[in-house]
């Protein structure tokens, strides 16, 4: 029988990043769409910028990781 343990895949750093650090971001996004006065066009533009910024950071870090792997190959 397999025993379920949340700490095997949800490490403390994951909780810190997605809950504690992410709470202001989630609040801002909710405020854009649920706040008054509501301007859906600006809210969607801000959300697009936020997603674009996040995706560009992930892609940049991936490229940097690949370059570091090429420059400094793992010792065997």
C-alpha positions, 0 to 999 in steps of 0.5 A: 500500500502506498502511503500519501505524504504531502511533503514528498511533493509540496515542500515548504518553499512551494507553500511560501512562494505560492501562498505567502509571496503570491497573496498580494499578486492574487489580491491585485488580480482580483481587484482588477476584475472585481473592484470598482470602478471596473475597466475590463479592457485595462484589467485584461491588459494588465493581466496580459502584461503580468503573464507575459512578464512571467513567461519571459522570466521562465523562458530566460531562466530556461535558456540561462540554465541550458547555457550554464549546462553547456559551458559547465558540463557535469563531471562524470 
